[in-house]
């Protein structure tokens, strides 16, 4: 029997990358999954958006674990769409126990060169989208009266500054504040809220040419291997270039489970020592 047997978990940004990994690991531990994703392009990013086919692949992977899954195409910027998706998922599975607010984007530019659209789209998805996810799920958890766990996916950029993505860092700091505030507000309802802070995780969000150039501006045509070498040399305390999505998912599972039943208000780095590096 898994750690989450009989539970239901909602995951945003579930079509691929970390979100897919979170959905699969939660299912492996016994949870049924409500999987949401925008399944579309984001104008301000330099990489391709997720697709309905990606979300379907997540569903197939969850079903292979023996658990049930409901997929919904929903934009975390759209409160009404989130409300419909959450209601449909709870109607099908009967309850909600864990919320993983994972949906997010990445783009980069120096602070003074960011466009208004870049700034607004980042904040709307990476911060306001997290709040909207909480806005539609917290009342359900309170109404059930059985507690719950909310896990917000932030970043090491939610605890420290980095050059060239001020909008991302600002949004992720906001997520950290949301988690800390929610932990205080929701504790009387036995609802826990924590944030997870990954270092670089190898997904489509970072594995593309624009990111290669950001890390190796000295090269005309940097490659994936050049990017890997730069990360290996400069990012983490442990001798690895980046984490894999499952490394973050394992932390999500722990925070969703009774093994962390008295853990709330914590900002948990999963960063290969990146924040301790001197």
N, C-alpha and C positions, 0 to 999 in steps of 0.2 A: 504494500500500500504506500502511495506517495505522500509527501508532506502536505499536499493540497487536495487530497481526495474529497470530492463532493463540493468543492468550491467553484466559483465562477469568477473569471478574471477578464477585465476589459483592457485592451492594448490599443493605443493609437499609433499611427505610423507603422502598421503591422505588415505592410506588403512586402518589405524586404529589410535587409540590414539588421540593425539591432532589434527593431520591432518584431520581425519574423522570428529571430532567435528567442526573444522574450516569450512570444506566444508558444513556441515549441517547448521550451524548458518548463514553462508553467503547466502545459499539458502533460508533459512527461511525469510531472509530480501529481497529476490527478485532476487538474482544473479543466473545466470547460471554458471555451474562449469566445469572447466577442471581439472580433478583429476589425478595426476601422483604419481606413486610409483614404487620402484624397484621390489617389490613382490619376494623377495629372501632372502637367508641367508647372513649375514655379518660375516666374519670369526673371527673377533677380539672381538665380543660381546658374552655375556654369556646368552643371551635370544634368543628365536626363532625369525626369521625374518617374515615379512609380507608375505601374499600369494595373489594370484589372487582372491581367494574366499573372502579374506578380502576386496579387492578393489571393488569387485562386491557388497559386502554388503554396502559399502559406497555409491555406485551408487544407490542402492535400497532406502537407507535412504534419499538421495537427491531427488530422484524422488517422494517420498512420500510427499515432500513439494510442489510439483507441478512445480518444476523447471527442466530444462534440465541439463544433465550431460554427459560429454565425459570422459572416462577413458583411460589412456595410461600407459603401463608398460614401465618405463624409469628410468634409473640410473642417478642421478644428476652429477655423475662423467663423463658422456658420453655427450659431447657437441652436437654431431650430433644427438643423440637420443632425447635430449631436443629440438633441433631445429625442428625435425620432429614432435614431439608431440605438440609443441606450434603452429606450422604452421597448423597442422590438426585441432586443437581446434579453432583457429581463422577462418579458412576456414568454419567450421561448424556454429559457432555462430556469426561471422561477426565482432568481435571486442575483445578488452581486456582492462579492466579497473583496475583490482586489481591483484597484484602478492603477494602470501604468500609463502615465502621461509621457509618452515617448516621442510623439511627432515633432520633428524639427528640421530646420534647414541650415545651410551654411553658405556664406559668401564672404568676400574679403575686399578691402580697399583701405587705404589710410583714412583716418578719422575725417580729415578735411576734404577728402575726395568722394566720400560716400554720397550717393544720390538720395534724395528724399524717398524715392521708391524703395531703394535697398534698405534704408533704415526702417521704413514703415512695414514692409513685408516681413522683415526679420522679427520685429517686435510683435506684430500681429499673430505670427505663427508660433514663435518660440516662447513667448511670454503670455500674451492674451489667450492664445489657443490652449495653453495649460490651465489658465484660470477658467476658461469656458468648459473645459473637460471636467474640472472640479465642480463648477457651478451646476452641471446637470447630473453629476453622480453623487455628490455629497448628500443632497436631500434624500436620495434613495437609501443610502447607507444608514442615515439617521432614522428614517422611517422603519427600516428592518429591525433596528434595535439590537443588533447582534455584533456590533463593532465592525471592523474592517481595516484594510491596509491600503494606503495611497502611496505610490512610489512615483516621484517626479524625476525624470532624467534630465539632469543639469549637465555640468561639465567641470573640468578643472578651471575652465573659464568662468565658472560661477563662483569661484573662490579667489581668483587672482586675475591680474590683467595680462593681456597679450597684445602686441602690436598688430595692426592691420585688420582687426575685426572688432572694433569698438562696439558696433551694434549687436554682435553676437554675445560679447562679454557682458554688455549691459542687460540683455534679455536673460542670459543665464544667471546673472546675479539676482535678477528679479525672481526667477524660479526658486532660488535658494531662500529668498525672503518669504515667498508663498508657502513653502514647506514648513518653515519655522513658525509662521503665523498660524497655519492650519493645525499644526501639532498642538498649539495652545488652545485654539478654539474647539477642536474636536475631541480632545482627551476625555471630557465628561461623557462622551458617547462611546468611549472605548474604540475610537477610530484613530489609528496611528497614521502619521504622515512623515515621510523621510525623503531626502533627495540623494541621488547617486551622481557621482562626479567622475566620469571617465577621462582618462588621457586619450590620445588619438586611438580610434578604433577603426580597423580596416573594413570600410564599407564603401559603397558608391559615393557617399558624401565627401570622402577625402581622396578616393583613388581616381583622380582625373588630372588632365593636363594643367588646368589652372592652379591646382594645389601643388603640382610638381614645380611650376614656375615660382610659386610663392616661397617654397623652401630652397630652391636652387636658382635664384635670379642671375647667377653668374653664368648659367648655361643657356645657349640659344634654344635647344630642344631637349630639356631634361626628360628622363624616362622614369618609369615606375621604379626601376632599380636605383636611379639617382635619388629619388624621393625616399626610398627605403633606407639608403645609406645615410642620408641627412637626418632622418628620424632616429636611426640607430645611434648616431653620434651625439645628437643634441637633445632628445626629448625626455628619456626616462632614466631613472636610477638603475633599474634592472636592465641587463643588456639585451633589450628587445626593441625593435623599431615601433611597434604598436601592439595593441591588444586585439583579440578576436571578439566578435559579438557575444559569444557564449560566456566570456569572462564577466561581462556586465550582467548577463542574464542570470548567472549563478547568484550574484548579489541581490538581484530582483526577487528571485525565488526565496532567498533567506528572509528578506524583508516582508515578503508576502506570507510567510509561514509562522507557525506558533513558536518556532525556534527563536524568533525575535519579538516575542509577544510584549515585552516591556521596552522595546526600542522605538522611540519616537522623537522627532525634532532633530534627527541626526543628519549631518551632511557627510556622506560616506564616500571618500575617494576610492576609486578602483583605477589606479593610475600608474602601476609599476614603479612607484616611488617618485613620480615626476615632481610632485609638489615639495618633496624633501630634498631634491637635488640642489647642490650649491655650486 
